[in-house]
Amino acid sequence: MRVVLVSGGVISGVGKGTSCPQSSHSPSTSMQQRVSSSFGGRCEPRHGECFVLADGGETDLDLGNYERYLGIQLSNESNMTTGKIYKLVLDKERRGDYLGKSTESKMKTWAAAIMINAVTATPPVAVQVVPHITDAMQEWIERVAKIPVDDSGEEPDVCIIELGGTVGDIESAPFIEALVQLRHRLGREKFFSIAVSYVPIINGEEKTKPTQHAIKQMRMAGLIPDMVACRCERELDDATIQKIARSCQVEYEQVIGVRDMETIYQVPLLLEQEGLLKQLQKGLALDKTTFTLPAARVQQGQALWDIWTKTVAPKHHLPPVTIALVGKYVTLDDAYLSVHKALEHSAMRCGRKLNLVSVDSEHLEHDMQQKEPTKYHNAWKALCEAEGIIVPGGFGSRGVEGMIETTKWARERRVPFLGICLGLQVAVMEYARNIMGLRDATSEEISAHAEHRVVIFMPEGSKEQMGGTMRLGTRTSHFKPGTEWSKLRAMYGGADVVVERHRHRYEVNPKYIEDLENAGLSVTSLDDQGVRVETIELKDHPFFVGLQAHPEFTSKVLNPSPALLGFVAASAGCFDEISKMAEKKEMLVNGTNDASF
């Protein structure tokens, strides 16, 4: 097994999670010829924003980047956190796995104590950060790195590891020690370390001192960089690169500049230009291996690179498509990151430039008109100007009334609408109130004692324990007979059953399904038991769709989510064209775009 480690210095958020999959598995044909498959893993001392994996694992958003860029499917174990490791080690200690394995000095102390009857005959348990924690980390990496992550079913040849946070953080120390030991065990040609640093520009001058100190700290910790990737707002001067190479004790070609690009999807093109691929081949001795891939695999790699280049190449003067994202967490930069990325993928496929406008759902509520009229009018102005409206997931009662008003606006004015998770639930509440006449229709999450709770707590859920008790991971949705007209079903190629990821603890009340359908809101698909509502649609609307699932989690750069692609296409006025491609299955060829697109 070969390992590519990506670590960071100077500041957090420097771009490891974005550049890691792109740099370590750049979709170029020469890399594809030598690497049959790849694994993305993250060593993280803290747990960041939530991304849901197929097995229900709630992980860091960076794993979403890996899946989006590499077209692979990771598991919960791909995210290794401090808590997981310490729990693993403590469980072993409780089982007695470490009995008799204490350090020599402690064993001598124990033996001496026995002589004077100071202790019982049970040997001491000496659970330590080194070696027990660090050994557990290495064992975790080596075990998970063997799990197939793509359709080939083959054991990966390269393990990509991102070390979360910044080298020097106290909580990162055990991970660093484990990785230093792993590097020593594997040997020089099976471990490639990429140090991502930041080069600030102050008064027009590129400052290298932060990078020098960061690399020095990495070396002191035992992480010897094989490459220094310098993040900067602009292309670095040659003199700056030479200075970093000298001060960091690496060769000139081992320093690359990773400047800001028009979109992050163009970073692989930049990294190939910077010579990263050649350094990886040399550093991992890929140029010496006698292993060759089948011709079909090589052709697939070349096609992938060609399509990627064609898809992400700068395109100017594209007509915009304006989407209003109405949510309650819009002040948090990465709260809806997966939705944002999925919309970007879909806009690129539709040949449009995404203009995403975030609208705080609370600002749309009627009482805001009196409290803060400026925010109220600005929010409604953004909604009026939008060509499509999306209401994403969320929890709690705050801002829900604004979402309901949004849904009503989209329904009555025939504006393309997509509701995800909570978005589906508010669409049901709005329809029950304004079409069915159930004025107090609401969710049990908002009012546990309302007469018409059209959204209820799932019976198998737990109200006492919050963490990990939701309906998580991959679930199937079964389209009902007679839904051939469904726009959403058309985007899935007319399939009878589709698979998407879920994350929710509330659902549409099954008791109201018949009444909703009699009133004109179609429940187009149910779960595998035929009880739980999975999708809803309005038949006579340009695009009005709600999903209990989170389709944004499975969207890929070259393979957009069918649900979001249909929504963006309807908003851009090209739904018929895009849906016909989906029906003919021309949009998927080995997990990538059709080269003829």
URNORWO-V741512 format. One record per backbone hydrogen bond with DSSP energy under -0.5 kcal/mol. CO is the residue of the C=O (numbers start at 1). NH is the residue of the N-H. If there is no record, write none. Layout:
CO_NH, CO_NH
This chain:
2_159, 3_5, 3_192, 4_161, 5_7, 5_194, 6_163, 7_196, 8_167, 9_11, 15_19, 16_20, 18_22, 19_23, 20_24, 21_25, 23_26, 26_28, 28_32, 29_33, 30_34, 31_34, 31_35, 33_293, 34_36, 37_157, 37_158, 39_41, 39_160, 41_162, 42_44, 42_80, 43_164, 44_82, 46_48, 51_53, 51_59, 53_56, 54_474, 57_53, 57_59, 59_51, 60_63, 60_64, 61_64, 61_65, 62_66, 63_67, 64_68, 65_69, 66_70, 67_71, 68_557, 74_54, 75_78, 76_79, 78_42, 78_80, 79_81, 80_44, 81_85, 82_86, 83_87, 84_88, 85_89, 86_90, 87_91, 88_92, 89_93, 90_94, 91_95, 92_96, 92_97, 93_96, 96_99, 98_101, 103_107, 104_108, 105_109, 106_110, 107_111, 108_112, 109_113, 110_114, 111_115, 112_116, 113_118, 114_117, 121_123, 124_100, 124_126, 125_127, 126_128, 128_133, 129_134, 131_135, 132_136, 133_137, 134_138, 135_139, 136_140, 137_141, 138_142, 139_143, 140_144, 141_145, 143_146, 144_147, 149_73, 150_153, 157_2, 158_39, 158_160, 159_4, 159_161, 160_41, 161_6, 161_163, 162_43, 162_164, 166_169, 169_172, 169_173, 170_173, 172_176, 173_177, 174_178, 175_179, 176_180, 177_181, 178_182, 179_183, 180_184, 181_185, 182_186, 183_187, 187_190, 188_191, 190_3, 192_5, 192_194, 193_195, 193_226, 193_227, 194_7, 194_196, 195_197, 195_229, 196_9, 197_231, 198_200, 200_202, 200_207, 201_203, 202_205, 205_202, 205_207, 206_208, 208_212, 209_213, 210_214, 211_215, 212_216, 213_217, 214_218, 215_219, 216_220, 217_221, 218_222, 218_223, 219_222, 222_224, 223_225, 227_195, 227_229, 228_230, 228_256, 229_197, 229_231, 230_258, 231_199, 232_260, 237_241, 238_242, 239_243, 240_244, 241_245, 242_246, 243_247, 244_248, 245_250, 246_249, 251_254, 252_255, 254_228, 254_256, 256_230, 257_259, 258_232, 263_266, 264_267, 266_270, 267_271, 268_272, 269_273, 270_274, 271_276, 272_275, 275_279, 276_280, 277_281, 278_282, 279_283, 280_284, 281_286, 281_287, 282_285, 285_288, 285_289, 294_297, 294_298, 295_299, 296_300, 297_301, 298_302, 299_303, 300_304, 301_305, 302_306, 303_307, 304_308, 305_309, 306_310, 307_311, 308_312, 309_313, 319_353, 321_323, 321_355, 322_387, 322_388, 323_325, 323_357, 324_326, 324_390, 325_327, 325_359, 327_361, 329_332, 331_333, 332_335, 334_337, 336_340, 337_341, 338_342, 339_343, 340_344, 341_345, 342_346, 343_347, 344_348, 345_349, 346_350, 347_351, 347_352, 348_351, 352_354, 353_321, 354_356, 355_323, 355_357, 356_358, 357_325, 359_327, 359_361, 360_363, 361_364, 362_365, 365_368, 365_369, 366_369, 367_370, 367_371, 368_372, 372_376, 373_377, 374_378, 375_379, 376_380, 377_381, 378_382, 379_383, 380_384, 381_385, 382_386, 383_386, 387_416, 388_324, 389_418, 390_326, 390_392, 391_420, 397_400, 399_403, 400_404, 401_405, 402_406, 403_407, 404_408, 405_409, 406_410, 407_411, 408_412, 409_413, 410_415, 411_414, 416_389, 417_545, 418_391, 418_420, 419_547, 420_422, 420_423, 421_424, 421_425, 422_426, 423_427, 424_428, 425_429, 426_430, 427_431, 428_432, 429_433, 430_434, 431_435, 431_436, 432_438, 437_439, 438_441, 442_454, 442_455, 443_446, 443_447, 447_450, 451_453, 452_442, 452_454, 454_509, 455_444, 456_507, 458_461, 464_466, 466_469, 470_472, 471_504, 473_502, 475_500, 477_479, 477_498, 478_526, 480_483, 483_486, 486_490, 487_491, 488_492, 489_494, 489_495, 490_493, 492_495, 496_479, 498_477, 500_475, 501_550, 502_473, 504_471, 505_458, 507_456, 509_512, 510_513, 512_516, 513_517, 514_518, 515_519, 516_521, 517_520, 520_522, 522_524, 522_537, 524_480, 525_534, 525_535, 526_478, 527_530, 532_527, 534_548, 534_549, 535_524, 535_525, 536_546, 537_522, 537_539, 538_541, 543_417, 544_538, 545_419, 546_536, 547_421, 549_421, 549_551, 550_553, 551_554, 552_555, 559_556, 561_565, 562_566, 563_567, 564_568, 565_569, 566_570, 567_571, 568_572, 569_573, 569_574, 569_575, 570_573, 574_578, 575_579, 576_580, 577_581, 578_582, 579_583, 580_584, 581_586, 581_587, 582_585, 585_588, 589_592, 592_589, 594_597
